[in-house]
């Protein structure tokens, strides 16, 4: 099982503020990934509005919770995350033992 985190920008959030915080968010997700298993993939949705939401795929519920607990988009009140357990069917290989 994998875990998906869906991010949605909070109502009324200034898009300029999102752009200001993005470099810290980017540094955070890169460091989180390098620190060891947990983050498999992430990125924004491109339609209908790329700033409206994004998704992250994690190897465990614990990893997803740890990620959102310190993500600048969440800690600065820009996004509301939602954690969903996902019964993924991996067609091109297994992403790791935590997803089983």
C-alpha positions in Angstrom: 0.0 0.0 0.0 1.2 3.5 -0.8 -0.1 6.8 0.6 -1.2 9.8 -1.4 -1.2 13.4 0.0 -3.4 15.8 -1.9 -2.7 19.5 -1.4 -5.2 22.1 -2.2 -4.5 25.8 -1.7 -6.5 27.4 1.0 -9.3 29.7 -0.1 -8.1 33.3 -0.7 -4.4 32.5 -0.6 -2.3 35.0 -2.5 -0.6 33.2 -5.4 2.4 35.5 -5.0 2.9 34.2 -1.5 2.9 30.6 -2.8 5.7 31.6 -5.2 7.7 33.2 -2.3 7.4 30.1 -0.2 8.1 27.6 -3.0 11.9 27.7 -2.8 11.7 26.6 0.9 9.1 23.9 0.0 11.4 22.7 -2.8 14.5 22.5 -0.5 12.4 20.7 2.1 11.1 18.0 -0.3 14.5 17.4 -1.7 16.0 17.0 1.8 13.2 14.8 2.9 13.7 12.5 -0.1 17.5 12.4 0.4 17.0 11.5 4.1 15.6 8.1 3.2 12.6 6.2 2.3 9.3 7.8 2.3 8.8 10.2 -0.6 8.3 8.5 -4.0 7.0 11.3 -6.2 5.3 14.7 -6.1 4.1 17.5 -8.2 1.4 20.0 -9.1 -1.7 19.2 -11.3 -1.5 21.0 -14.6 -5.2 21.3 -15.3 -7.3 23.2 -14.8 -5.0 25.5 -12.8 -1.5 24.4 -11.9 -1.6 26.4 -8.7 -4.8 24.9 -7.5 -3.4 21.6 -6.2 -0.7 19.0 -6.1 -0.1 15.4 -5.0 2.6 13.5 -3.3 3.1 9.7 -3.2 4.7 8.2 -0.1 5.7 4.7 0.9 3.9 4.8 4.3 1.3 6.7 6.3 4.0 7.7 8.8 6.2 9.2 6.0 3.3 11.2 4.7 2.5 12.5 8.2 6.1 13.5 8.9 6.3 15.3 5.5 3.2 17.4 6.0 4.1 18.2 9.6 7.1 20.4 8.5 6.3 21.3 4.9 6.4 25.1 4.6 3.3 25.2 2.4 1.4 23.7 5.4 3.2 25.3 8.3 2.7 28.8 6.7 -1.0 28.1 6.2 -1.0 28.0 2.4 -2.3 24.5 1.7 -4.6 22.0 3.3 -3.3 18.5 2.9 -5.4 15.4 2.8 -3.8 11.9 3.4 -5.3 8.9 1.5 -4.2 5.3 1.6 -3.8 4.1 -1.9 -4.0 0.5 -3.1 -1.6 1.1 -6.0 -1.0 -1.4 -8.8 2.7 -0.9 -9.7 2.9 -1.8 -13.4 6.5 -0.9 -13.9 8.1 -2.4 -10.8 7.9 -2.2 -7.1 8.9 1.2 -5.6 10.0 -0.3 -2.3 9.3 -2.6 0.6 7.2 -0.1 2.6 4.5 -0.1 0.0 3.6 -3.8 0.4 
